[in-house]
């Protein structure tokens, strides 16, 4: 295994982890922003108000994007297993 291979493999792993986490992080960020604006406008400073909507938004994102994420992850894993003989050289 060469250094170029290891760097490319690490790059693919980081890219895959970013792609898999982006929908949940995006939904959580958007809902957190909306809740913060709501709290600033109404001056309601309840701590649980920030967590519950974010948790629900992340769960919704998981439900919506799970088929896409599983397809992406299965393709990535299959690609790794198919190319194992080339990696060992």
N, C-alpha and C positions, 0 to 999 in steps of 0.2 A: 504494500500500500504506500502510495506516495503522499506527500504533503498536500498536493493539489486535490487529491481525492478526499482526504480528510477535511480539508477546508470546504470543499463543495458539499460533502455529506453534512457537515455542521450547518452550512448555510441553508440547505434544504430542510433540516430539522427545525431550525429557528423560523424559517418562512412558514412551515407547516403549523407550528405552534401559534404563530401570529394569526394565520388564517383561521384556525380553529377557535381562537379566543375572541376574535374581532366582533362577531355579532353580539355576544353577551356583553362585552365591554362597551360597545356602542349603545346598546339599549340602556344599560345601566347609567352611562354618562348622560344620555338624553333625558331620562326620567329624573336623574339627580339634578340636572339643570332646571327642569320644570318645577320640581319640588322646592328648590332653592329660591326661584323667582316667586313662587306662591308664598313661601315663608317670609320673604322680604316685603311683599306687598301687604300681606295680612298681619305681619309681625307676630305670627305664631311660631314659637321657638320650641316645639316639641321634638325631642330626639328620636322617638319611634317613628315619627312622620317621615324621616329621611330613609329609614332602613326598609320598612315594609314595602313601599312602592318599588324600590330598587330590586328587592328580592323577587317580587312578582314579575317585574320586567325581565329579569334574567331568566326566570323560569319560562316565561313566554318565548323569549328568544331561543332557549334550548328546544322547546317544543316545535317552534317554526323552522329552525335551521338544523335540527338533528338529522334528517335524511341527507341533506347536502354535506354535513360534517362527516357522517359515517361513510358516505361515498368517497369523499376526499381522503379520509384516513385509510379506508380499505385499499384504494388505488395506490396510495403511498406505500403501505405495508407490502402489498403484492409486488410492487416495483422493487422493493428492497429484497424480498425473498427470491424473486426471479433472477436478480442480478448478483446473487451471492457468489456464484462461481467466478464472475469477473472481478469481484472485490478481493477474493482470496489470493489471486495471482501475485 
